[in-house]
């Protein structure tokens, strides 16, 4: 993942400045001093990467409250040539902001990104039980809309710190329903070079079942269970070609260079008609993966050596 030596690298993110995606990109050391390209949606960010306008795109993939981001999962399943090279976590909380002089009693309509709106329902139902809602394209587009002369909204849900970027005031802080909410972001590029194994890694794949015969999902899960590979995420998404046809978005604990993970992926590839490898990359929380001794690398290499000796006719070692 590199730009031309004479060019400043460009990174795409769901903007504008101040969004949670912007905060995630700020965690990437390589992005410091680079050009940050603000886009309107995940598709545009990934298209920048495919077209070569950006060396990487920061996109949200999962929220601890709402689950997987379906638009991102579907895009990764249908746009070829993408790899995840990094993972980043951003705590998610919200504030209610308005133009100077507006009070909470003045608020009749709230502008908010739909996901943010869903995560602030308890506050809104309590403080503004009769309010209306206008959906916004991003968590910063919502407060920005208040600065428009014809804005029908009197307040907006926004990320903390937005009043440092826009001429607005806070009406209420920490309005999110869940103070422990976190959004998981990934940095996506066209690089085929795997990040090195750290022992605290994650591998992401997307796989389809061969058919809808009974037990097929169990067969797919057994590819991981029988090799001691833990799944930290599994979500289904409709393939779209017929009712009842689904693909599965899966995150595995470990790196493809781990023998147990590699062997599980081989089993998955033999089982599934379509497997998309999205990448192996360091975990954002840097938590070391604990591996039961019977699934250590040496167990798999010893088994291969044993079979190789049989096939080559080597004498038994007693």
C-alpha positions in Angstrom: 0.0 0.0 0.0 2.0 2.9 -1.3 1.6 6.0 -3.4 4.0 7.0 -6.2 7.3 8.3 -4.6 6.6 11.8 -5.9 3.0 11.9 -4.7 1.4 12.5 -1.3 -0.6 9.4 -0.3 -4.4 9.9 -0.1 -6.7 8.2 2.3 -10.5 8.2 1.9 -12.9 8.4 4.8 -16.6 9.1 5.6 -16.4 12.8 6.2 -16.3 15.6 6.8 -13.7 16.3 9.6 -15.0 15.3 13.0 -16.8 12.1 12.1 -16.0 8.9 14.0 -14.4 7.6 10.8 -12.1 10.7 10.9 -11.1 9.8 14.5 -10.4 6.3 13.4 -8.1 7.5 10.5 -6.3 9.7 13.0 -5.1 6.4 14.6 -3.2 5.3 11.5 0.5 6.4 11.7 1.0 6.2 7.9 -1.9 8.7 7.4 -0.2 11.4 9.3 0.9 14.1 6.8 -1.1 12.4 4.0 -4.0 13.9 2.2 -7.4 12.9 3.6 -10.2 12.7 1.1 -13.7 13.1 2.5 -16.4 11.0 0.8 -20.1 10.6 1.3 -20.5 6.8 1.6 -18.7 3.4 1.9 -19.1 2.7 -1.8 -17.3 5.9 -2.8 -14.5 5.3 -0.3 -13.9 1.8 -1.7 -14.2 3.0 -5.3 -11.4 5.5 -4.6 -9.2 2.5 -3.6 -10.1 0.4 -6.6 -9.6 3.3 -9.0 -6.2 4.2 -7.4 -7.3 7.6 -6.1 -6.6 6.5 -2.6 -4.1 4.1 -1.1 -6.5 3.2 1.7 -10.1 3.7 2.9 -11.2 3.8 6.5 -14.7 2.2 6.8 -16.9 1.1 9.7 -17.6 -2.6 9.9 -19.2 -3.3 13.3 -20.8 -1.5 16.2 -21.1 -3.0 19.6 -24.7 -1.9 19.8 -26.1 -2.3 16.3 -23.9 -5.2 15.1 -22.3 -5.4 11.7 -22.6 -2.6 9.2 -24.5 -4.2 6.3 -23.5 -1.7 3.6 -19.8 -2.4 4.4 -20.3 -6.2 4.5 -22.1 -6.2 1.2 -19.5 -4.0 -0.4 -16.6 -6.2 0.7 -18.5 -9.2 -0.6 -19.1 -7.8 -4.1 -16.1 -5.5 -4.9 -13.0 -7.7 -5.8 -9.4 -6.8 -5.1 -9.8 -5.4 -1.5 -7.9 -6.4 1.6 -8.2 -5.3 5.2 -4.8 -4.3 6.6 -5.7 -2.8 9.9 -8.3 -2.6 12.6 -9.2 0.4 14.8 -11.7 1.0 17.7 -13.4 4.3 18.4 -15.6 4.9 21.5 -19.0 6.2 20.4 -20.9 8.8 22.3 -23.0 11.8 21.3 -23.9 15.3 22.2 -26.9 17.4 21.3 -25.9 20.7 19.7 -27.7 23.8 18.4 -27.1 27.3 17.2 -26.2 29.8 19.9 -29.3 31.1 21.6 -31.3 28.0 21.0 -32.5 26.1 24.2 -33.7 22.6 24.7 -37.2 23.9 25.0 -37.0 25.4 21.5 -36.2 22.0 19.8 -39.0 20.5 17.7 -36.9 18.7 15.0 -33.6 16.9 15.4 -31.2 16.2 12.6 -29.2 13.0 13.0 -27.5 10.1 11.2 -30.0 7.2 11.4 -27.5 5.0 13.4 -26.7 7.8 15.8 -30.4 8.5 16.2 -31.1 4.9 17.1 -28.4 5.0 19.7 -29.9 8.0 21.5 -33.5 7.1 21.7 -33.8 7.0 25.5 -32.5 10.6 25.9 -34.7 11.8 23.0 -37.9 10.1 24.3 -37.2 11.6 27.8 -36.1 15.1 26.9 -37.9 15.6 23.6 -40.9 13.3 23.5 -42.7 15.0 20.6 -39.7 15.8 18.4 -39.4 15.0 14.7 -36.3 13.5 13.0 -34.5 14.5 9.8 -32.0 11.8 8.6 -28.5 13.1 7.8 -25.7 11.6 5.7 -23.1 11.6 8.5 -22.6 12.5 12.1 -21.1 15.8 11.0 -23.5 16.6 8.2 -26.2 16.7 10.9 -24.8 19.6 12.9 -23.5 21.3 9.7 -27.1 21.4 8.5 -28.0 23.6 11.4 -25.9 26.4 9.9 -28.1 26.5 6.8 -30.5 29.4 6.8 -33.5 27.3 5.8 -32.7 24.4 8.2 -35.9 22.9 9.6 -34.0 21.4 12.5 -33.3 23.3 15.7 -30.8 20.7 17.1 -28.6 17.9 15.9 -26.9 14.7 17.3 -23.2 15.0 16.8 -19.8 13.5 18.0 -18.2 15.1 21.1 -15.8 18.0 20.1 -17.9 19.2 17.2 -18.3 22.6 18.8 -14.5 23.1 18.3 -15.1 22.8 14.5 -18.5 24.5 14.1 -20.1 27.6 15.6 -22.6 25.6 17.7 -23.2 25.0 21.4 -23.9 21.9 23.4 -27.4 21.5 24.8 -26.7 18.1 26.4 -23.7 15.7 26.5 -23.3 11.9 26.8 -26.7 11.3 25.4 -26.0 7.9 24.0 -28.0 5.0 25.4 -24.9 2.9 25.9 -21.9 4.6 27.5 -19.7 1.6 26.5 -20.6 1.7 22.8 -17.6 1.2 20.4 -17.4 1.1 16.6 -14.9 -1.1 14.9 -13.3 0.3 11.8 -10.9 -1.3 9.2 -8.4 0.2 6.8 -8.9 -1.3 3.4 -6.4 -1.2 0.5 -5.4 -3.1 -2.7 -2.2 -4.4 -1.1 -1.6 -8.1 -1.4 1.1 -8.0 1.2 0.0 -9.5 4.4 0.7 -7.6 7.6 3.2 -9.7 9.7 1.8 -12.1 12.3 1.9 -10.6 15.8 0.1 -13.3 17.9 -2.8 -10.8 18.4 -4.4 -11.1 15.0 -7.7 -11.4 13.3 -8.6 -13.0 9.9 -11.7 -12.0 8.0 -13.4 -14.1 5.3 -16.8 -14.3 3.6 -18.2 -17.7 2.6 -21.3 -19.2 1.1 -22.9 -22.6 1.8 -22.8 -25.1 -1.1 -26.6 -25.6 -0.9 -29.4 -25.5 1.7 -29.3 -29.2 2.7 -29.8 -29.9 6.4 -26.7 -29.4 8.5 -24.7 -27.4 6.0 -24.2 -24.5 8.4 -22.9 -27.0 11.0 -20.5 -28.4 8.5 -19.1 -25.0 7.8 -18.7 -24.2 11.5 -16.9 -27.6 12.1 -14.1 -26.4 9.7 -13.1 -24.0 12.5 -14.2 -26.0 15.6 -12.2 -29.1 14.8 -9.1 -27.0 14.4 -9.4 -24.9 17.5 -10.1 -21.7 15.7 -12.5 -19.3 17.5 -14.9 -17.1 15.6 -15.2 -13.6 17.1 -17.9 -12.7 14.6 -20.3 -14.5 12.2 -23.2 -12.7 10.5 -25.4 -13.6 7.6 -26.1 -11.4 4.6 -28.5 -12.1 1.7 -26.7 -12.9 -1.5 -29.5 -11.3 -3.4 -30.0 -13.8 -6.3 -32.9 -15.7 -4.6 -34.8 -15.9 -1.4 -33.1 -18.0 1.3 -29.6 -17.6 -0.1 -27.1 -16.2 2.3 -23.4 -15.5 2.6 -21.6 -15.4 6.0 -19.2 -12.7 7.2 -16.7 -14.4 9.6 -13.9 -13.0 11.8 -11.4 -15.6 13.1 -9.0 -15.3 16.0 -5.6 -15.7 14.5 -3.5 -15.1 11.4 -3.4 -17.0 8.1 0.2 -17.8 8.9 -1.0 -19.7 12.0 -1.2 -23.4 11.0 -4.6 -23.9 12.6 -6.1 -20.9 10.7 -4.5 -21.9 7.4 -5.8 -25.5 7.8 -9.3 -24.3 8.6 -9.3 -22.0 5.5 -8.3 -25.0 3.4 -11.2 -27.0 4.8 -13.5 -24.0 4.2 -12.3 -23.6 0.6 -13.0 -27.3 -0.1 -16.5 -27.0 1.5 -17.7 -23.6 0.2 -18.3 -22.8 -3.5 -17.2 -19.2 -2.9 -14.7 -18.0 -0.2 -13.5 -14.4 -0.1 -10.3 -13.8 1.9 -10.4 -10.3 3.2 -7.2 -10.3 5.1 -5.2 -11.1 8.3 -4.3 -8.1 10.4 -3.4 -7.0 13.9 -6.3 -6.8 16.4 -7.0 -3.2 17.6 -7.1 -4.3 21.2 -3.7 -6.2 20.9 -5.1 -9.1 22.9 -2.9 -12.1 22.4 -4.7 -15.2 21.1 -4.7 -18.2 23.5 -4.2 -21.5 21.7 -4.8 -24.9 23.3 -1.6 -27.0 23.0 -3.3 -29.6 20.7 -3.8 -26.9 18.1 -0.4 -25.3 18.2 1.6 -24.9 15.0 3.9 -27.8 15.8 1.0 -30.2 16.0 0.0 -29.4 12.4 3.6 -29.5 11.0 4.3 -32.8 12.8 1.2 -34.3 11.3 2.2 -33.2 7.8 5.7 -34.6 8.3 4.2 -37.9 9.4 2.1 -38.1 6.3 5.0 -37.1 4.1 7.1 -39.9 5.5 4.3 -42.4 4.8 3.9 -41.2 1.2 7.7 -41.2 0.6 8.2 -44.7 2.0 10.5 -43.6 4.8 11.0 -46.3 7.5 9.0 -45.9 10.8 10.8 -44.2 13.6 10.4 -46.0 16.9 
